[in-house]
């Protein structure tokens, strides 16, 4: 049996942009937790730290799709260095403001500026799509990118926290700034694989937002709910491990989720599934929702690890299907923006899920925090069903650039 992942890299330059894209996406998971680590150490307030981190996350959620929209219109090589420069400047200003103990509002302002960070996951997927659109290799490419996303969220936060604790409080965000600058520079240097800018047909209109596409809207909301599951599991697992008197074991619990998701993503990408996307979307949504229920039944760390492992098995395949639906639904001239909406929704949901679960754990108990995951799971099933229904109204397939109803 041929290895679909090895086949991806037979095109010259693909390995280079894949590695550069991974380096450039590490700063996203590093920055939020790096801000929390830095501000809590320097100001002694987790409330302030969480607020500043939230300012970064929500600015990213709003700005990233607009940056991707510019990329679709102007090209990666012209837009990404500017966006990365703005974000790096914000991170450096944040470090200066924290070092000189400037007023709290300056931290929020700098964090918002840092939030103008491009979605490098979407940029890499756009390159794979340019190379393999309409070919079986694209599914493997999307699976690989989902696994790389998972790996960035496995490696990024511990790296950021470790640097901030071992060296100095600003070390985590500083490393994120360096990685973003270097990663984007290396990524944009790979001009041979950069997608061509596709002209937008007059009926589409350059200023028409992809988010108005009901399929993209439904899938973005589904991704917000999926992020809610991730964020609540993060907080719930840490609190559960502390309650069991083994706080360090939380890392093993969270690793189980990532391992399950990565393994399922790689396997899903390696095989061709004949079922229609609308059916796969519903099945993935229902399975992801059902997999949150065992979290409520876990009585020890081993049981919780097994529960999150099972939950992770359905996460990556569902995300891959959603990405494939967007790739085949939105116009090629607006693909990067469409993919970015889903990724921004995932990150927003993660922040919201963590914040809500944290409040519930503080107000009630550890187990109550997992009810956020169950509620988010129900929302996943609902939006997956809605997305499937919207897909079934129109045959799936890349829509023509002259159709005004898809954007």
MIZAVEX-691368 format. One line per field, with one value per residue (C-alpha): residue number from 0; x, y, z; chain. Coordinates in steps of 0.5 Angstrom, whole numbers, always signed. Layout:
seq = c(NUM;...) $
x = c(X;...) $
y = c(Y;...) $
z = c(Z;...) $
mol = c(A;...) $
END
This chain:
seq = c(0;1;2;3;4;5;6;7;8;9;10;11;12;13;14;15;16;17;18;19;20;21;22;23;24;25;26;27;28;29;30;31;32;33;34;35;36;37;38;39;40;41;42;43;44;45;46;47;48;49;50;51;52;53;54;55;56;57;58;59;60;61;62;63;64;65;66;67;68;69;70;71;72;73;74;75;76;77;78;79;80;81;82;83;84;85;86;87;88;89;90;91;92;93;94;95;96;97;98;99;100;101;102;103;104;105;106;107;108;109;110;111;112;113;114;115;116;117;118;119;120;121;122;123;124;125;126;127;128;129;130;131;132;133;134;135;136;137;138;139;140;141;142;143;144;145;146;147;148;149;150;151;152;153;154;155;156;157;158;159;160;161;162;163;164;165;166;167;168;169;170;171;172;173;174;175;176;177;178;179;180;181;182;183;184;185;186;187;188;189;190;191;192;193;194;195;196;197;198;199;200;201;202;203;204;205;206;207;208;209;210;211;212;213;214;215;216;217;218;219;220;221;222;223;224;225;226;227;228;229;230;231;232;233;234;235;236;237;238;239;240;241;242;243;244;245;246;247;248;249;250;251;252;253;254;255;256;257;258;259;260;261;262;263;264;265;266;267;268;269;270;271;272;273;274;275;276;277;278;279;280;281;282;283;284;285;286;287;288;289;290;291;292;293;294;295;296;297;298;299;300;301;302;303;304;305;306;307;308;309;310;311;312;313;314;315;316;317;318;319;320;321;322;323;324;325;326;327;328;329;330;331;332;333;334;335;336;337;338;339;340;341;342;343;344;345;346;347;348;349;350;351;352;353;354;355;356;357;358;359;360;361;362;363;364;365;366;367;368;369;370;371;372;373;374;375;376;377;378;379;380;381;382;383;384;385;386;387;388;389;390;391;392;393;394;395;396;397;398;399;400;401;402;403;404;405;406) $
x = c(+0;+3;+4;+0;+4;+11;+7;+6;+13;+15;+13;+20;+19;+13;+18;+21;+14;+11;+17;+17;+9;+10;+15;+11;+4;+8;+7;+0;-1;+5;+3;-3;+0;+6;+2;-1;+6;+9;+4;+2;+9;+10;+4;+1;-6;-9;-15;-11;-6;-13;-16;-9;-9;-16;-15;-10;-14;-20;-16;-13;-20;-23;-16;-14;-20;-19;-11;-13;-18;-12;-8;-13;-13;-6;-2;+2;+9;+6;+1;+4;+11;+7;+2;+7;+11;+5;+4;+12;+12;+6;+9;+16;+12;+8;+15;+17;+11;+11;+18;+18;+11;+7;-1;-5;-8;-2;-1;-8;-7;+0;-4;-9;-3;+0;-7;-6;-2;-3;-6;-1;-5;-9;-3;+0;-7;-8;-1;-3;-10;-6;-2;-7;-14;-19;-14;-14;-7;-11;-14;-8;-5;-11;-10;-2;-4;-9;-4;+1;-4;-4;+3;+4;-1;+3;+10;+8;+5;+10;+16;+13;+12;+18;+22;+18;+20;+27;+30;+25;+18;+18;+22;+16;+13;+20;+21;+14;+16;+23;+19;+14;+19;+23;+18;+14;+21;+22;+15;+15;+21;+19;+16;+15;+9;+6;-1;-3;-8;-14;-18;-25;-31;-35;-41;-38;-35;-28;-32;-37;-35;-34;-37;-44;-44;-49;-44;-38;-42;-45;-38;-35;-40;-38;-31;-32;-36;-30;-26;-30;-29;-22;-21;-26;-22;-15;-18;-22;-16;-11;-16;-18;-10;-10;-16;-12;-6;-2;-2;+4;-1;-5;+0;-1;-8;-8;-3;-8;-12;-7;-5;-12;-13;-6;-7;-14;-12;-6;-11;-16;-12;-9;-15;-21;-28;-33;-39;-41;-38;-45;-46;-39;-40;-46;-43;-36;-41;-45;-39;-35;-41;-42;-35;-35;-40;-35;-31;-37;-36;-28;-27;-19;-13;-13;-20;-20;-14;-18;-24;-20;-16;-23;-25;-19;-20;-26;-24;-18;-23;-29;-24;-21;-28;-30;-24;-25;-32;-30;-25;-30;-35;-32;-29;-22;-20;-23;-20;-15;-21;-25;-20;-18;-25;-26;-19;-21;-27;-23;-18;-24;-28;-22;-21;-28;-29;-23;-26;-33;-30;-25;-31;-35;-30;-29;-36;-38;-33;-28;-33;-38;-33;-33;-41;-38;-35;-42;-45;-40;-41;-49;-47;-42;-48;-53;-48;-46;-53;-54;-48;-50;-57;-54;-49;-55;-58;-53;-48;-41;-36;-32;-37;-36;-33;-39;-44;-46;-49;-43;-40) $
y = c(+0;+7;+12;+18;+22;+21;+22;+29;+31;+29;+36;+40;+45;+42;+40;+47;+50;+45;+46;+53;+53;+49;+54;+60;+57;+55;+63;+62;+57;+60;+67;+66;+62;+66;+72;+69;+66;+73;+78;+73;+73;+80;+83;+78;+77;+72;+76;+81;+76;+72;+79;+81;+74;+74;+81;+77;+71;+75;+80;+74;+71;+78;+80;+73;+72;+79;+78;+72;+76;+81;+75;+72;+79;+81;+74;+71;+74;+81;+81;+76;+80;+86;+82;+78;+85;+88;+82;+82;+89;+88;+83;+87;+93;+88;+86;+93;+95;+89;+90;+98;+96;+101;+102;+96;+99;+99;+91;+90;+95;+91;+85;+87;+89;+82;+79;+81;+75;+71;+64;+60;+54;+56;+59;+52;+49;+54;+52;+44;+46;+50;+43;+38;+41;+35;+30;+24;+27;+33;+29;+27;+34;+36;+31;+32;+40;+38;+33;+39;+44;+39;+38;+46;+46;+40;+43;+51;+52;+48;+51;+58;+56;+53;+59;+64;+60;+58;+64;+71;+72;+75;+69;+66;+71;+73;+67;+67;+73;+71;+64;+68;+73;+67;+62;+67;+69;+62;+61;+67;+65;+59;+62;+56;+53;+60;+60;+65;+70;+69;+74;+75;+75;+82;+78;+75;+82;+83;+86;+80;+76;+69;+69;+70;+63;+59;+53;+57;+60;+53;+50;+56;+55;+48;+49;+54;+49;+44;+49;+49;+42;+43;+49;+46;+39;+43;+47;+41;+36;+41;+42;+34;+32;+38;+35;+28;+31;+29;+36;+34;+28;+33;+34;+26;+27;+32;+29;+23;+27;+30;+23;+20;+26;+26;+18;+18;+24;+20;+14;+18;+21;+15;+12;+14;+14;+13;+16;+23;+29;+31;+24;+24;+31;+28;+22;+26;+31;+26;+22;+28;+30;+23;+22;+28;+24;+19;+25;+26;+19;+19;+17;+17;+20;+13;+13;+21;+19;+14;+18;+24;+19;+16;+24;+25;+20;+23;+31;+31;+27;+32;+38;+35;+33;+41;+43;+39;+42;+49;+47;+45;+50;+57;+60;+59;+66;+66;+60;+62;+67;+61;+56;+62;+63;+55;+56;+62;+59;+54;+58;+63;+57;+54;+61;+61;+54;+55;+61;+58;+52;+56;+60;+54;+50;+55;+56;+49;+43;+40;+35;+41;+44;+38;+39;+45;+40;+36;+42;+44;+37;+38;+44;+41;+36;+41;+45;+39;+37;+44;+44;+37;+40;+46;+42;+37;+43;+44;+38;+39;+41;+47;+53;+57;+64;+67;+64;+70;+65;+62;+67) $
z = c(+0;-2;+4;+2;+7;+3;-4;-1;-1;-8;-10;-9;-4;+0;+6;+6;+7;+12;+17;+16;+17;+23;+26;+25;+28;+35;+37;+37;+43;+46;+47;+51;+56;+56;+57;+63;+66;+65;+68;+74;+76;+75;+77;+82;+79;+75;+73;+70;+67;+64;+61;+58;+55;+53;+49;+45;+43;+41;+37;+34;+32;+29;+25;+23;+18;+15;+14;+10;+6;+4;+3;-2;-6;-5;-4;+2;+0;+0;+6;+11;+13;+14;+19;+22;+23;+27;+31;+33;+35;+39;+43;+44;+46;+51;+54;+55;+58;+63;+64;+66;+70;+66;+67;+66;+60;+56;+57;+54;+48;+46;+47;+42;+37;+38;+36;+29;+28;+21;+21;+19;+19;+14;+10;+9;+8;+2;-1;-1;-4;-9;-11;-10;-11;-13;-12;-7;-4;-1;+4;+7;+7;+11;+16;+16;+18;+23;+26;+26;+29;+35;+36;+36;+42;+45;+45;+45;+52;+56;+52;+53;+61;+61;+59;+63;+69;+68;+65;+66;+66;+59;+56;+53;+49;+47;+44;+41;+37;+35;+32;+29;+25;+23;+21;+17;+13;+12;+10;+5;+2;-1;-7;-12;-8;-6;-9;-15;-13;-16;-19;-16;-21;-21;-18;-12;-10;-7;-1;+0;+7;+6;+13;+10;+7;+11;+11;+13;+19;+21;+21;+24;+30;+30;+31;+37;+40;+39;+42;+48;+49;+49;+53;+59;+58;+59;+66;+68;+68;+71;+77;+77;+78;+83;+87;+87;+90;+83;+79;+75;+72;+68;+63;+62;+62;+56;+52;+52;+48;+43;+42;+41;+36;+32;+31;+29;+24;+21;+20;+17;+12;+10;+8;+3;+5;+0;+5;+3;+7;+10;+13;+15;+19;+22;+25;+27;+31;+34;+36;+39;+43;+46;+47;+52;+57;+60;+63;+68;+70;+71;+78;+78;+73;+69;+68;+66;+61;+58;+57;+54;+49;+47;+46;+42;+37;+34;+34;+28;+23;+25;+24;+17;+14;+16;+12;+6;+6;+6;+1;-4;-2;-2;-9;-10;-9;-2;+0;+6;+9;+9;+13;+17;+20;+22;+25;+29;+31;+34;+38;+40;+43;+47;+50;+52;+54;+59;+62;+63;+66;+71;+73;+74;+78;+83;+84;+85;+84;+79;+76;+75;+70;+65;+64;+60;+55;+55;+53;+48;+45;+44;+41;+36;+34;+33;+28;+25;+23;+21;+17;+14;+12;+9;+5;+2;-1;-6;-9;-6;-10;-11;-13;-19;-19;-22;-16;-11;-7;-4;-1) $
mol = c(A;A;A;A;A;A;A;A;A;A;A;A;A;A;A;A;A;A;A;A;A;A;A;A;A;A;A;A;A;A;A;A;A;A;A;A;A;A;A;A;A;A;A;A;A;A;A;A;A;A;A;A;A;A;A;A;A;A;A;A;A;A;A;A;A;A;A;A;A;A;A;A;A;A;A;A;A;A;A;A;A;A;A;A;A;A;A;A;A;A;A;A;A;A;A;A;A;A;A;A;A;A;A;A;A;A;A;A;A;A;A;A;A;A;A;A;A;A;A;A;A;A;A;A;A;A;A;A;A;A;A;A;A;A;A;A;A;A;A;A;A;A;A;A;A;A;A;A;A;A;A;A;A;A;A;A;A;A;A;A;A;A;A;A;A;A;A;A;A;A;A;A;A;A;A;A;A;A;A;A;A;A;A;A;A;A;A;A;A;A;A;A;A;A;A;A;A;A;A;A;A;A;A;A;A;A;A;A;A;A;A;A;A;A;A;A;A;A;A;A;A;A;A;A;A;A;A;A;A;A;A;A;A;A;A;A;A;A;A;A;A;A;A;A;A;A;A;A;A;A;A;A;A;A;A;A;A;A;A;A;A;A;A;A;A;A;A;A;A;A;A;A;A;A;A;A;A;A;A;A;A;A;A;A;A;A;A;A;A;A;A;A;A;A;A;A;A;A;A;A;A;A;A;A;A;A;A;A;A;A;A;A;A;A;A;A;A;A;A;A;A;A;A;A;A;A;A;A;A;A;A;A;A;A;A;A;A;A;A;A;A;A;A;A;A;A;A;A;A;A;A;A;A;A;A;A;A;A;A;A;A;A;A;A;A;A;A;A;A;A;A;A;A;A;A;A;A;A;A;A;A;A;A;A;A;A;A;A;A;A;A;A;A;A;A;A;A;A;A;A;A;A;A;A;A;A;A) $
END
